[in-house]
Amino acid sequence: MQVPFLDLKAQYNSIKNEVNEAIQEVLDNTAYILGNSVKNFEKEFARAHDVKHCVGLSSGTDGNHLALWALGLKPGDEVIIPANTFIATAWGATLCGAKPVFVDCDPESYNIDPNKVEAAITSRTKAIVAVHLYGQPADMDPLREISKAKNIHLVEDCAQSHLAEYKGKKTGGLSEAASFSFYPGKNLGAYGEAGAICTNDDELADYFLKLREHGQSKKYYHQTYGHNYRMEGIQGAVLGVKLKYLSHWTEGRRNVAKKYREHLGNFDKIKLPTEMSYAKHVYHLYVIQVQPTLDVKKNSEVRDKLKDYLQEKGIATGLHYPVPLHLQECFRDLGYKEGDFPETEKLAFTGLSLPMFPELTDEQIKYVADSIKEFFLKN
Ligand SMILES: Cc1ncc(COP(=O)(O)O)c(C=O)c1O
């Protein structure tokens, strides 16, 4: 049996006519950049996330940059970022000339550990980026308390958390500004590069609109510095169609997670993801940890063997992320070393992302679970 990591073709086939029509409309209107398709999508996306404003962008990375740029981050400033995230979270800081300061993740949520944030704060700290990684919301209340007490900005990276909830509230409206990615493989994916930034702050929303379009509010009149971070019309059209199915697809992902738990919940060679009591997890990724022994290095070897074994059985898996940010070559000058963030390293060395997409069948899920059990019987 073949089990892909995700299946964008199956999803496209299920909405083909609607998507094709929406794209055709953009082609007919020649509204290739921004335009009505983007405007309508922004409105609907903001509504779906209970947030006042959504500004469509060219990528989630651009959203990470815009959030900190608009909040005035500059060279010499420091930004607190989880060590366990995709590198684009850190680009938000570096593109402002600011320095990323990494913090380890919580061993259960896999998100930034709020108890470790204060120790990373210095007089230069200007912002904290909460990433809702793998689709699980970060623990926002303690982060909000720290940000208030220390007068530090708090923003969200929601690239993996469309429709996820923290204490009943959607991610994307839980801080000053929240970036989203619509990279094709995301829970809500475009057919190219796309992203957005959301906020409840009217002034900030206005500023985002200017910054994404060369610092202008009227064509050729540039009040501030800016950039070209506009969303394309075709992406707005595709996203507008797909947004209507997002909650259905999200429930599909949650159902896949439930089934994995039914099959693997009592299997002690691996640790399954925990849905925190405050969270509605949207399972962008389903990351298990291989832990037959207490030795991370040994488990890492087992993880790699398991990955190869599953590959041979036709099951595609992923690593998120094999090299934690503090050990990336590009951040060598920051002076971190192996051992600095043990929980993040544990995920990098022993984590394995199983196939996760709403169209996975019960047979495929069972086959993945059985193959994992079979591997440990043989090894
Ligand atoms: C956590 C996180 N932040 C930021 C990004 C960047 O998004 P994009 O690829 O749309 O630039 C991604 C996705 O790739 C991500 O997973």
The ligand as a Gaussian input file, in Angstrom:
#p B3LYP/6-31G(d) Opt

LIG

0 1
 C        6.240000      27.960000      11.523000
 C        6.373000      28.585000      10.167000
 N        6.614000      29.901000      10.076000
 C        6.712000      30.521000       8.894000
 C        6.578000      29.833000       7.709000
 C        6.793000      30.552000       6.431000
 O        5.727000      30.536000       5.574000
 P        5.942000      30.678000       3.992000
 O        6.494000      29.399000       3.482000
 O        4.566000      30.970000       3.491000
 O        6.869000      31.821000       3.764000
 C        6.295000      28.465000       7.746000
 C        6.039000      27.662000       6.534000
 O        6.751000      27.291000       5.720000
 C        6.213000      27.814000       9.004000
 O        5.966000      26.505000       9.091000

